[in-house]
Amino acid sequence: YCVIPYLPGDVIKIALASLLTIQLDKRMPKI
């Protein structure tokens, strides 16, 4: 399959951001 090459740093940032948002959504009720 074809993947646009990303910088590893960008992948890590995206992964961390998504994980953080998921954790916050689980902990906090949406305002």
Secondary structure, DSSP 4 states (H G I P E B T S, - for coil): -------HHHHHHHHHHHHHHHHHHHHSPP-
